[in-house]
Amino acid sequence: MAKVIKLIELILTNFKGVQAFTLKADCNDLNIYGDNAAGKTTLFDAFSWVLFGKDSQGNDSPGKWIKTLDANGEVIHKLNHTVEGVLDIDGNKLSLKKVFKEKWTRPRGTTNEVFSGHTTDYFINSVEHKEGEYIKEIASIIDEELFKLITNPSHFNEKLDVKKRREVLFKLFGDVTDDDVIQLKPSLSIVKQILNSNAPSEVQEQLKKDASALDKQIKDIPVQIKEQQDSIFGTAGGVDAATLDKQITQLRADISVKQLELVRVENGGAVADLNKQKLELQNEQLELRNQLKQVTSGDADKLRDRLSKLNNRYTEVQSISDRLNSQVASKTRRIAELEVTLTDLRQKRTNTRELTFQEQHIDTNCPTCNQSLPQDQIEQAHQALLEQFNLNKSKQLEEITTKGVAAKNESEALQAGIAQLQQEISTNEEGLSKLNIEIVRVKAELDQQSNSVVDYEQNEQYQALQQQINAVESDISSSLAESTTALDSIKIALYNMQQQLTKLEQDKASLSVAERARGRIDELKDSEKVLAKQYEDKQYQLSLISDFISTKAELVERRVNEKFPNVRFRLFERQVNGELKDTCETLYGANLVPYNGGLNRAAQMNAGLEVIKVLSEHYEVVAPIFIDNAEAATKIASTQGQQIKLIVSERDKWLWHAGSVIERSPEIEVPNIEVELAEIKPSSEQIEQEELF
């Protein structure tokens, strides 16, 4: 059974300029007449404020609009602003009263009062209550939002936006389930699996995003293929990898030989050989001289013994130098090999770093039930592949780095060893030089003694040896002159060989790039097919959901409109692209004229009353209805709720109403309006009039 709320009496004191006014409705419908600004809306404001602390437009902060102003528009202070509403609720009388007043305080040590804010007193059936108790009492009677909807015919259509109007209607009548739609159109049963308990609009939006992302990927594939094709262009054409490997190996061997030649020249290679040859000839000449000489003194024997030891020592030191030079050459070759290894490792490191994760096809359907897997599982699978790729790539880089560091460390150790060996060679060369000087000195001393015995220089064999020595000395002079030129020539040749090696290695790398590019092109083409299939699936699902949403929209609209005799609601608007846009347009009358698109004021009023009637029936609550500008309609639809019609009447400068009696304050003089009242249908006994201001 519906709760029926009716207005018995409304008493205003100092409210929005009204000094004292009592409206006696006695639960009846009322026609309230008055000119513009005579105060008709003030009655609705008072009724709204005593219940919810707001005016009929929903404005709170009564300190800004409730107070009385003087002739200059200034606030008259220290007035109590009071509204009391007496209601009949299912036959039970209830009095609600609010008193809004200023708060004045006198600071300590002063005689003047200072305005310090406002307070509100609350009364229920003449007994003062706390604000919370008062609000709780009102809430037990009627909800504030529902009050606005069922007391003001224009509130639903003019105060609520589209979203709020839809919420009101859907909350009441729009409970359409997915099963209802499928029952109406069984071909859409598959949509239930697609939705997977999610809202159609959310799934539709996600499918659009997925389809857009797939479309972008598909459009990007030809560009990626073109990039791969461009990377193939300009690679080493006509030469296979095996030929390049053979050329590179041979060239590296040639470089190693040339590097050894460079080391030999830098260490004085040819000159050292000639010096050794000269020494051997001199030793042979010395032996011949000793054979020719007839040395009898013991000093000569000592000199010969000394010379023999010096020669032996010279040979030992020279042997050590040869061994050290051999070690230098060996280490140099190893360094060259390590440089080749490091070059390869650096190239491998670059290639590995350039590797990027290639999207792989992931089966998005469950292998058991063939339903689409949840998006989070698909993303987890994708993430697992990405993590495995990054792990493998990291391991490869770590292995390359380990080998590279080992090769570099070995190369640096070899270079340090060469430096140490060269220092030892230098020390040995100094020793050889000193030994040579000593040998020459001993020979000279021995010659001095030998000359006294025999003139060995006249010996043909001796002279032949001397000629050989002279020839070697000449070669030494020539070699010293040519060594600088030879060194430059070797360096130039070595540089050219290194450049050629770099070019060959680049050609080999380009072959690898081309091979990877061709493989990548094949992958992209396969991916394009997979993506195209996925895109088609998304579009198909979108078409199903679009049809589902349209069908559901028609069903919702039908169920809502079934509740209203004359009012119809357009809840969805089809756009140019075929999609539905949420709306809430009220249509009324036989021609279904839009509320805000040509519907006259009288029809708007009756449309609003029909909305109130349906809402009141649903919520089982009936409340007084304030109908503003009621003069616009010659016929106003009847309602179960008490109607208080606010009618504009230019000749009525003071509010009056037909249907009951208005009590006036004794200090206000009521003008003589007998002539005017004679023109009004109700008898003069039923009509009284009061000045409002």
Number of C-alpha atoms within 10 A of each C-alpha: 6 12 16 18 22 24 26 18 18 23 20 23 19 20 24 20 20 18 16 21 22 19 20 20 23 17 18 17 19 19 18 21 26 22 16 15 11 19 21 24 18 19 24 22 21 25 25 21 22 21 24 19 19 17 23 22 13 13 13 15 10 15 13 9 14 22 23 19 15 9 7 6 8 10 13 13 14 12 16 17 22 22 25 25 23 22 23 19 16 12 11 8 14 15 17 21 24 23 17 21 19 17 15 15 11 12 10 7 6 8 8 10 11 12 12 11 11 12 11 16 15 20 18 19 13 12 10 14 14 13 14 10 14 20 16 11 14 17 13 8 15 16 12 13 8 16 20 21 23 26 25 22 24 23 16 20 20 13 15 14 12 16 11 13 20 19 12 16 20 17 10 15 17 20 14 15 12 20 13 14 21 18 12 13 14 11 11 18 16 13 18 16 11 18 17 12 10 11 10 19 13 11 18 21 12 14 19 16 13 16 21 14 13 20 15 11 15 20 12 13 16 15 11 14 19 12 13 20 15 13 16 20 11 11 18 18 11 5 12 12 14 10 11 17 14 11 14 19 14 13 17 18 14 14 22 20 16 17 19 19 18 21 17 18 18 13 15 14 16 16 20 17 12 19 16 15 16 21 18 15 18 18 16 14 19 19 14 16 22 17 11 17 18 15 18 11 10 9 13 19 13 12 17 18 12 16 21 14 13 17 19 12 15 21 16 13 18 19 13 15 21 14 14 19 21 13 16 24 21 14 19 20 18 17 21 19 18 19 15 14 16 20 15 15 19 15 15 16 18 12 14 15 13 9 11 11 13 13 12 13 11 12 12 17 13 11 10 6 8 10 12 15 14 12 10 9 11 16 13 11 15 15 12 12 17 16 13 12 16 15 12 11 17 14 12 16 19 13 13 19 15 12 15 20 12 14 19 17 13 15 21 13 14 18 17 12 15 20 13 14 18 18 12 16 22 14 13 19 15 12 16 19 13 13 17 16 12 16 19 14 13 17 20 12 14 22 19 12 19 22 15 11 14 15 12 19 13 9 13 10 14 18 14 12 18 17 13 15 21 13 13 20 17 12 16 19 13 12 18 13 11 11 17 12 10 16 17 12 13 16 15 12 14 19 13 13 17 15 12 14 19 14 13 18 19 15 20 22 18 19 21 16 17 21 12 15 19 17 12 17 19 13 15 21 15 13 19 19 12 15 18 16 13 17 20 13 14 21 16 12 20 21 13 19 23 18 16 22 19 18 18 21 21 16 19 22 21 17 16 20 18 13 16 15 11 16 21 23 21 18 23 18 15 12 9 7 6 10 13 16 10 14 17 20 20 23 21 20 16 8 7 14 19 18 22 13 10 9 18 14 15 18 19 25 23 22 26 26 24 20 22 28 22 16 20 24 15 13 12 13 21 26 25 24 26 24 24 20 17 21 18 16 16 7 11 17 14 12 15 15 23 22 22 23 21 24 22 21 17 12 10 18 19 22 23 22 25 21 19 20 18 20 15 18 15 8 7 13 10 14 10 9 12 9 8 10 15 11 9 11 8 13 12 13 8 11 16 19 23 21 19 19 15
